Amino acid sequence: MASSDSELAPVLDKDGVRLTIDEAVATVTLTNPAKRNAQSPALWRALVEAGQLLPGSVRVVVLRGEGKSFSAGLDRQAFTPEGFDGEPSFIDLARGEDGLLDATITEYQEAFTWWRRSDIVSIAAVQGHAIGAGFQLALACDLRIAADDVQFAMRETSLGLVPDLTGTHPLVGLVGYARALEICATGRFVHADEAERVGLANLVVPADQLDAAATDLAAALIAAPRDAVIETKALLQGAVGRSYEEQRVAERAAQGRRLRDLAGLGD
């Protein structure tokens, strides 16, 4: 990135979310450090809007949080009888029809799904607390860089709930079933050294170097031809669901497309 996030005019800046774009790199920043970037339905809608506003020129999206914490999770106001202004309370949702409850959670999840789109690579730059919804937002991204003060935790079970913001699938993929179950069921903190050792974090750096490390990784990701990165990402994303032989077939097909494109014979 040629410029810092603070020097760029925001494309979106509302409900605790700011989107800036610097050529091929977009930065999504959580902007409520006074509440440790606690999350709400309004914030989730803003995250969805940020994804919709990305121009086709963007290849990498960096997700970061202002202040001492990446995100301390769901704003506890959600569990009060009144909930958030203009929003159905969670208690009201629980008392409503199954279809409405399912549709509402589906809407919430949309803030966490677009980060793995095939045409971008997403990087979460995570410092301090990444708890519950914050942990799941970091897991929504393709890659994670963690500060050495990071504290990941999945605290939903302590509230009598489950992680429902798309975090369970990537967590099991990264650390395996047994460790994922232990992390979720106990709600314990995973600190930087363990996060790097078990694969939750691609890289751990001192907190004051976090933004620079994310910038360096973004630059490295856009150095390769875009179509090659897109094809490689698709291959790797599909690998778990394919057999060894099916993956071989997928590799051959992808390479054929790349060779034809390089030869000027693509569609």
N, C-alpha and C positions, 0 to 999 in steps of 0.2 A: 504494500500500500504506500502510495506516494505521500499521502497526507494523513494526519491523525484524525480520529473520528470527530473531535471537537472543532476542527477547522472546516468541516464540510457542512453545507446546508442540508438539513434533514429532509428526506423524502416523506417521512412519517414521524410524528412526535406527539404521542397521546397515550393516555392510560398506562403510563409506566414503560412505554416501548418507544425507542427511537431507531429509525433506519436511515443510514447514510450509505452512499455509493461512491466508490472511488474506482472508476474504470471497471476492471474485471472483478473487484472485490467489494462485497457489501458487508456492512457491520450492523448487526442488530444488538442494541444495548438496552438492558433493563435499567430503568432510571429512577428507581425509588429507594435509594440507599438508606433513608431514614427508617424504612420498614424492612430493611435487608432484602429488598426486592421480592417481598411476599407476593403471591400470585392470586389473581381473581378472574372471574369470567370476562371482565372487561379487558384485562391484560391478554387473556387468551385470544379474544377476538382481534386485538391489535396485532398479535403475533401472526394470526392467519392473514390479516391485511398486509403485513410486511412481506409475507411470502408471495402474495398476489401482485405486489408492486415491483417485484424484481424484474428489471429489464433483461432481455435475452443475452446481453453482453456479460452478465455476471456469471462467473465461474466458481467463485468461492464465497461462502458466507461465514463470517466470524460472529459468534454469539458470545457476549460478555455482559457482566453486571457491574454497575458502578458501586463503589464503596467497599466495605470490608467483606461482604458476602456476595456470592454469585446469586443465590436465591434460597431463602430459608423455608421455602415451601408455600403451601396454601395459606392465605391469610385466614387467621383463626376466626375472623368475623363471619366466615362462611358457616360456622357451626352455631352461631347465635340465632335465636328465634327470628330476629328481623333480617338477618343476612345482609346482603349488600343493597344499597339503594337501587331501585329499579330492577332488581333481580329476584327470581324466586329463591327462597331460602332452601337449603338442603333438606330441612325438615319438611317443608311443603312438597318438595320433589318426592321425598320418600313416601308421602301420603297420597301422591297422585297415581295416575295410571302407569302401568308398566311401560307402555309404548312411549309415553312422554319422558319418563325417566331414562329409557334407553336412548332416545333421540337427543336428550340434553347432554348425556355423557359423550355421545358420538360427536356432538358439536364441540365440546371441550377438547376432545382428543385431536381435533383437526389442527390445533395449535402445535401439536407435537409430531405430525406426520410428514410435513412437507420438507423437513430438513434432509431427508434421504432421497429426494428427487434425483433422477438419473443425470440431470444436466448440471448439477452443482455438487461441490464437495463442501460439507459444513464442518466447522471447527468450533467446539465449545471451549472457551478460555475460562477456567473455573478456579475461583479463589474462595477461601473461607467456607462458609456453610453452603452445601448443596443438599438440601434435605427434602424428602418426599417429592413433591412436584418439581422442586429444583433439581434433585437427582435425576428425575425422569426427563427433564428438559435437557440436561447434559447428555443423557443416554440417547436422546432423540437424534443427536448429531452423529455424523460419520466418525469424527475424531475428537479426542479430548486432550487438551493440555491443562495440567493442574499446577497451581501454585503449591509451594511446600507447606502452606498452612491449610490445605483443603481438608474438609470434613464431609464425606459423603455419608448419607444415611437414608434408609427407607423406613420412615416412622409410621406408616399407615396402620400397621397391625396394632400398634399401641393405642390407636384411636378406635379400634374395632373395625377398621376398613381394610381394603386391599389396594395395592398400586394399580390404578386403572387408566393412567395417562400414557399408555404404550410402553412403559418402562420394562415390563417383565421379559419380553422377547429379547431385546438387545442385552439385558443383564445376563440371562442364561447363556446367550451366545458368547458373551465375553468371558464369563467366569465359571460357567458350568452350573448344572442344576443344584448340586449339593451346596456349593458356596452361595449361590443366589438365594436358596431357601434359608440358609443360616443368616445371611445379611438381612433379608426381609422379615423373617420371623422374630429375630431378636431386636431389630431396629438399631443395632450398634453402629458406631461410627467407623468408617473406613478412612484411614489417614493416608497421606501422600505416598509413603513408602510401600504400603500394601497395595494401594491403587495401581501404582506402576508395576509392581511385581505380578499381580494377578491379571493385568491387562485392561483395567478400567481406564487408565491414563496412558496415552501414547508417550507422554513426556511429562516430567516434573521439573519445574524450575523455581528459583526464588521468586517470591511474590512480586518484587519490583521489576522482574524481567518478563512477567506473563504476557503483557501486550506486545512486547518486542518479539517474543517467541511465536506468538500467533501470527504476527506480520511476516516473520521469516518463513513459517510453514506455508502460509498463503502464497507467498512468492514462489516457493518451491513447487507448489501444486499447479500454478499457472504457467510454469516454465515448459511443460510438456504440451504437445498438440492436444487441443480440447477433445477431438473425437476419439483419440486413443485413450484418454482418461475416462471418457464416458463409457466406452466399450469395456474397459478393464473393470470399472466399478460395477457394471451390469453383470459381468462374469462372476465377480466375487460375491455379489449379493445373491446370485442364484445358485451358488455352489452348494450351500447346505441342503437345498431341496432337490438336488440332482444326484444321481449315482455317478461313480467315477467315469463310466462310459458316456453317460449323458453330458457330463462336463467336458469330456474330450470333444464330443460333437459340437458343443456350444463354442469351445475355443476355436475349432476349425472354421466354423461359420463366421465368427467375429473377425478372425484373421483374414479370411477371404474378403470381407467387406473392407477392411483396412487396406489390403494390398490393391484392391480395385480402385479405392479412393486415391491412394498415393500414385497410382498409374494414370489417374485422370479418367477412370472408367466408371466411377460411382454414379449413382442416380442424381 
